[in-house]
Amino acid sequence: MKALAHILGDIKLAHTVFALPYALISAHLAFDGKYDAVKLLLILASMFFARSGAMSFNRYVDVDIDATNPRTSGRSIPSGRVRRVEMLGFTIACSILFIACAYLLNFLCFILSFAALAIVLIYSYSKRFTIGTHLWLGLALGVAPVGAWVAIRGSFDLGPIILSAAVITWVGAFDIVYALQDIEFDRARGIISVPARMGPAIALMTARILHVGTVLLLILFGLYFTLGTVYWIGVGITVLLLLVEHGLVKPTDFSKVGYAFFTVNGIVSILLLICVLVDKPYFITP
C-alpha cells in the first residue's frame, strides 16, 4: 500500500485538470440533457485509468533520465521509494482496467481503446525520436473529447474532433513552454524538444502560434454547437489567460514556467467547462 501511495503521488493526479474538463464538455453535449450516470462513471474511470497508466509508464520508461535530472531525481523510482517492477505492474493493471471500462461502454469504444492506449503509452518514447513530442502529448490528452463522445453516442462527430484538435494545440504549446526549464539537460542527453533544438526564442514563438490555433479552433467549436454568450465570454477570458501565460515566460527568464504551466492552463480548462455547463444548462434526467 505504501508503494501505491508513492505511485499515486508521483503521477500527479492534479494534472488530470488538463484533459478531464474537455472530456466532460464533450460528454455534456453528447448527453444532450439525457444523462446516464453509469456511462458518466465509466467515462471518469476510463480517464483515470488511461492517464494513470500513461503517467506510470512514463516514470517506468524514463527512470534513467529522471535519475540524472536534478528536477526529477526525487521521483519515486530514482529515490528508491518504488521498485521499477511495481511501477510497471501498476501500468499493466491500469491498462487492463481502461480496456474493461471501454468494453462496458460500447463495442466501438472497446476497439478504439487499443489505439488510444498505444497513443498514450508510446508518448513516453516520443522525445527520443521526434521533435513532435509536444504535439504527441497533446494527442494523448486530445483523444479524451472524442472518446467521451463515442462512449455516449457510439459514433463519431465533427464537433468533438474540433475540440480534440484545440486540446492538441493547447497542450502542445504549453508543453513547449514547460520544456524550457530542461533545455540544457535535454541538449546534454540528446533528448529531442523544440526548445533544445530551436532555442528559447523560436520555442516561445512556436508556442504562441499553436495557441493562436487553439483559439481559432475554440471559436470553430462554439460555432459548430451554436454555443451562446457565456461560452464566448469564456473564450475571451481564455485569450487573456494565454496572453498572461506568454507574458510570464521570457527567452531569458524561465523562473515562472511552473506558474504558467499549471496554474494558468488549469484555470483555462476549468473555465471553459463551467462556461459550457452554464451556456447549456441541461439537467440530469432519470
TAQUI-V239157 format. One record per backbone hydrogen bond with DSSP energy under -1.0 kcal/mol. NH is the residue of the N-H (numbers start at 1). CO is the residue of the C=O. Records with the same first field share a line. If there is no record, write none. Layout:
NH->CO  CO
//
This chain:
5->1
6->2
7->3
8->4
9->5
10->6
11->7
15->12
16->13
17->14
18->15
20->16
23->19
24->20
25->21
26->22
27->23
28->24
29->25
30->26
31->27
32->28
34->31
40->36
41->37
42->38
43->39
44->40
45->41
46->42
47->43
48->44
49->45
50->46
51->47
52->48
53->49
54->50
55->51
56->52
57->53
58->54
59->55
60->56
61->57
62->58
66->62
67->63
72->69
73->69
75->72
79->75
80->77
81->76
82->76
87->83
88->84
89->85
90->86
91->87
92->88
93->89
94->90
95->91
96->92
97->93
98->94
99->95
100->96
101->97
102->98
103->99
104->100
105->101
106->102
110->106
111->107
112->108
113->109
116->112
117->113
118->114
119->115
120->116
121->117
122->118
123->119
124->121
125->122
126->123
128->125
129->126
130->126
133->130
136->132
137->133
138->134
139->135
140->136
141->137
142->138
143->139
144->141
147->143
148->144
149->145
150->146
151->147
152->148
153->149
154->150
161->157
162->158
163->159
164->160
165->161
166->162
167->163
168->164
169->165
170->166
171->167
172->168
173->169
174->170
175->171
176->172
177->173
178->174
179->175
180->177
181->178
182->179
183->180
186->182
187->183
188->184
189->185
191->186
192->127
197->193
198->194
199->195
203->199
204->200
205->201
206->202
207->203
208->204
209->205
210->206
211->207
212->208
213->209
214->210
215->211
216->212
217->213
218->214
219->215
220->216
221->217
222->218
223->219
224->220
225->221
227->222
232->228
233->229
234->230
235->231
236->232
237->233
238->234
239->235
240->236
241->237
242->238
243->239
244->240
245->241
246->242
247->243
248->244
250->253
253->250
257->254
260->256
261->257
262->258
264->259
266->262
267->263
268->264
269->265
270->266
271->267
272->268
273->269
274->270
275->271
276->272
277->273
278->274
279->275
280->276
282->280
//
